[in-house]
Amino acid sequence: MQINKIEIFGYGKLSHQVFEFNQFQAILGANEAGKTTIINFIKDMLFGFTKRKATHPYAPKDKSEMGGRLHITVDDTAYIIERVEGKNGGNLKITDLNETEMPPELLKRLLGPINRETFDNLFYFGSPNLAEVGKLSKDDLETRIRQVGVIGIEQWLELKKSIEKAADELYKQRGKKPKLNKALIEYQESKEKLSEAQQSYDEYLNLNHQYQELLQKKQELKIQREHTFEQLRTVQADEQNWNNYVALDKNKKEQIELLPGFTTSDLSEFKELVNQIDFLKAKIRDLQGLIEQQQEKSLKPSAEYNLYLANQSKFDDLYLQLDTQMKNERDYENLKRDLRRQEQDLELDNEAAGGNDSLEFNDDDQTKINQLLEEKQALKTKKTFSKTPIADDKPNHTWKLLMTIGLGLVVLGFVVGGIGLFTLLLVGLVLVGFGFYLKSQPKSMVNQEQTVDYDDQINKINQQLSQIAEDHQIKNDHPETWTTVLQTSIKKRNQHRQQVESLKQDLHNDHEKIVSYLNSWSLPNLNNQTFSQSLNQINQFMLNIHEMKNKIKIQQEKRTEKLNEISDYQKQIEKIEQAQQDFLKKRNVSSFTEFDQQYQIQQVGQKRKEQIQNLQNSISSQMIERLQQYKNFDDLKQKLNKLERVDRENSESLTNISEKISSVKITIDSLAKNGTYDELRQDLAIQKTEINDLVSKWLTLKLTDEWIEKVLNLASHGRFPQVQALAQKHFNMLTNHHYVSVEYGKKIKVKTETGTKFDVKELSKGTMQQLYLALIFALTMSFSDEYPMPIIIDDGFVDFDHVRTNAAIELMKEISNTTQVIYFTSDDRIEKQVKSEDLLKLS
């Protein structure tokens, strides 16, 4: 297993952190930088949280979720292990790189037998307890090796120790206290006594022979009594069952027939049908009560609703037109506003048109007005020039001014166009002509005023123009604008007046439509308010109607729903009642009363059959055969009395012979106190038997101990020799070949290149750590073929000098070729000893 990356959601002081690891990864950080936090995070991700978040020593310092992810590679397959705070070690999720979720049991298969304790013993190296290192023995190393792959290793090793202890309590080669050692000594002493006992013991032999005969006779009597007692017990049982036998024999003649369909289960079935009907009827009563309550609380139609119902079709059709009428009302209001604006504009147009009733000119009127204006202008011009003195000594430029003005009017006429073209063209040509006339006159030195009466002529023209204004109802004192601007204003006013009349007509039409629509509703107060208020009243009226309709509809639906439920329950009742009829018909009865009567009869018969069956069950067929041998109860009683008498006689005989045996035994015992030859031989035989038993037990324990040893060696695949060789190799490399071998026994010893041996406790602190590191690496490498877990080293070289540290780092690099090594340190010398890509700095 290789750890490629860790993602920490929240763990201790670390929050939302990501770290990527190489095959050999050095992690540099000062104290409190988070090295130990990362190590414990890796263990918790692999083996689960040891505590819940509230009591966990590495609970997040902020409000982050406790947990994270491990990105690992096992056998070239990448997995992501995610674990967050939860029950039973946390909530575990395993996915591949495609985010396909794997079963949680996969992690157990990947870890195999490795648990947190095994990982700490085999794959983790911190600052070791040197006192414990000094106590390491071959057994300690074998225990660590066997922890992997052997389930319950502690119990197995404890059993092995207890067996070895029990074997030592039985026998030791040079011991005196063990049981077998004592028994062998006593046996030798008994043999010596037997050789000394050569006295005559005829009486002892005779008594012993007599004793054996009495014992044999007692055994025969016991067998005879047991046989008689067994017969007696059998006959006593026959006596106890005689009445049942007689009753059974009598009942065999009674024939009891039971009709099908009248069992307790049939009665329960019918009662269940009755209960179902009662239940459904209760449901119907409840629903009917709810319907009555609902009816009492139901809405009562208002006057508005009754009015709607009386005109429903008409009102619904009118309501469909309401949106259109509301639009018409808005259009109507817009027309009113437009009409007010148009009427205001018309007032302005009347003023511009010379009055409200001014009339347009026809062509003759326009020609006449233009002639009068031209004559009037000519007279004004003559009048003006007639009053101007002329001197020969000054140049006369009047003709130039008149010609310039005339040409300007001609050009203006062409620009204006229309009716004004003729007028401006005519006036312009007159002025040009008159200017040319003045230019052609010879200069005169006369300076006198002409007295022609131009004012009379101008007044006559003004009178004619006034008459024309009166005839056309024009209130404009500027005749020169009558044929141009005034005529345009009159036409515009007339067109505007037509538009106003059209608007009034449209307004009237819309008014009539809305009034007609409102009158169609026949609702009160509609005509006493604005159209908008009336239409809103109609809309509110229909909204109220629809709301009431919906409420009434909901009430009706609820009532219909309950009625449907009642109908369904009634159908169910009918179905169950039919099932009742079928039930009774199948049993040829017409009512439940008749069924119950027959059921009671059948129950009596059933009980009688059960009694007979109980009698049959209480008496076996063998007992019946025995009881059939007796003619009557007296015959049975006679046999019973005979067996009781024989049993008493046997008991008395046994008592007598037991007394004789006791008497002979007392005599034999008194002779045995003197240590007879036979007794000594018997004691010797007993001792020999005891010795054989102890030897058998001792051999069993030793063989069991050897068997356990072989089983443990097989389970650990014989890794101990491999661990020994690797540890020696690593220790030799770490110490720069100063120590050449490691010897294993009750305590581990090391040997230098000169052959000097040292106990572990005799080594320096740094050398002891080197030995422990070599053992850890050896243990780890021995399992890397089956369980390639990463090795984690936590500041394990704090007591190493520069040379030892370099040697340890080189060894780690070599081991990382086959097993990932993650080295945590606070020693900044590591920056010069590893590649930058293999170094991770914690801030």
KAZI-V824802 format. One line per field, one symbol per residue. ss: DSSP state (a for helix, b for strand, c for the rest). phi: phi as a letter, one per 40 degrees, with the letter a starting at -180 (. if undefined). psi: psi as a letter, one per 30 degrees, with the letter a starting at -180 (. if undefined). A space follows every 10 residues. Layout:
ss=???
phi=???
psi=???
This chain:
ss=cbbbbbbbbb bccbbbbbbb cccbbbbbcc ccccaaaaaa aaaaaaaccc cccccccccc ccccccbbbb bbbbccbbbb bbbbcccccc bbbbbccccc bbccaaaaaa accccaaaaa aacbbcccca aaaacccaaa aaaaaacccc ccaaaaaaaa aaaaaaaaaa ccccccccaa aaaaaaaaaa aaaaaacccc caaaaaaaaa aaaaaaaaaa aaaaaaaaaa aaaaaaaaaa caaaaaaaaa accccccccc cccaaaaaaa aaaaaaaaaa aaaaaaaaaa aaaaaaaccc ccaaaaaaaa caaaaaaaaa caaaaaaaaa aaaaaaaaaa aaaaaaaaaa aacccccccc ccaaaaaaaa aaaaaaaaaa aaaaaacccc cccccccaaa aaaaaaaaaa aaaaaaccaa aaaaaaaaaa aaaaaaaaaa cccccccccc cccaaaaaaa aaaaaaaaaa acccccccaa aaaaaaaaaa aaaaaaaaaa aaaaaaaaaa aaaaaaaaaa accccaaacc aaaaaaaaaa aaaaaaaaaa aaaaaaaaaa aaaaaaaaaa aaaaaaaaaa aaaaaacccc caaaaaaaaa aaaaaaaaaa aaaaaaaacc aaaaaaaacc ccaaaaaaaa aaaaaaaaaa aaaaaaaaaa aaaaaaaaaa aaccccaaaa aaaaaaaaaa aaaaaaaaaa aaaaaaaaaa aaaaacccaa aaaaaaaaaa aaaaccccbb bbbcccccbb bbccccbbba aaccaaaaaa aaaaaaaaaa aaaccccccc bbbbcccccc caaaaaaaaa aaaaaccccc bbbbbcccca aaaccaaabb bcc
phi=.bccabbbca agccafbbbb bccbbcbbac dgchcccccc ccccccbgcc acdcbccbcd cccccchibb cbbbfgbcbb cbabdicfgh cbabbcccgc cbcdcdcccc cgccbccccc cbbbbbcccc ccdccdbdcc ccccccccgb cgdccccccc cccccccccc abdbcbcddc cccccccccc cccccccbcc accccccccc cccccccccc cccccccccc cccccccccc cccccccccc cccccbbbcc gbcccccccc cccccccdcc cccccccccc cccccccccc dccccccccc bdcccccccc cccccccccc cccccccccc cccccccccc cccghcbcbc cccccccccc cccccccccc cccccccccb bccbcbbcdc cccccccccd ccccccggcc dccccccccc cccccccccc cccbccbbcc bccccccccc cccccccccc cbfcbbcbdc bccbcccccc cccccccccc cccccccccc dccccccccc cfccgccbac dccccccccc dcccccccdc ccccdccccc cccccccccc cccdcccccc ccccccbfbb accccccccc cccccccccc ccccccccbc cccccccccc cacccccccc cccccccccc cccccccccc cccccccccc ccccgccccc cccccccccc cccccccccc ccccccccdc ccccccfgcd dccdcccccc cccccfgcbb abbbacbcbb bcccgcbbcd ccccdccccc ccccccccdc ccbccbbccc cbbbfcbccc cccccdcccc cccccccbbc bbbbabcccc ccbbccccbb bcc
psi=kkjekkkjek jbfkkhkkkk kaejjkjkkl kgfgeeeeee eeeeeeflkf lleegkfhkk faglkkaakk jlkkhgkklj jkklkalhgl jkkklafggk klkffeeeee fbgjaeeeee efgkjajljf eeeffkleee eeeeeffjfj kheeeeeeee eeeeeeeefe kkeglfelee eeeeeeeeee eeeeffjglk heeeeeeeee eeeeeeeeee eeeeeeeeee eeeeeeeeee geeeeeeeee fffkjjkkkk ghleeeeeee eeeeeeeeee eeeeeeeeee eeeeeeflkk kleeeeeeef heeeeeeeef feeeeeeeee eeeeeeeeee eeeeeeeeee efgglegkll kaeeeeeeee eeeeeeeeee eeeeffgklk kffkkjgeee eeeeeeeeee eeeeeeabef eeeeeeeeee eeeeeeeeef klkkgkilkk gkifeeeeee eeeeeeeeee eghkikgiff fefdeeeeee eeeeeeeeee eeeeeeeeee eeeeeeeeff fhkkgeggll eeeeeeeeee eeeeeeeeee eeeeeeeeee eeeeeeeeee eeeeeeeeee eeeeefghlf leeeeeeeee eeeeeeeeee eeeeeeefjl eeeeeefffk eaeeeeeeee eeeeeeeeee eeeeeeeeee eeeeeeeeee efffileeee eeeeeeeeee eeeeeeeeee eeeeeeeeee eeeeegghfe eeeeeeeeee eeeeghgekf lkkkbekkll klfffkkkle fflleeeeee eeeeeeeeee efffeeiilk kkkjhfhfgk aeeeeeeeee eeeeefffkk kjjklgjfff fffllefgkk kk.
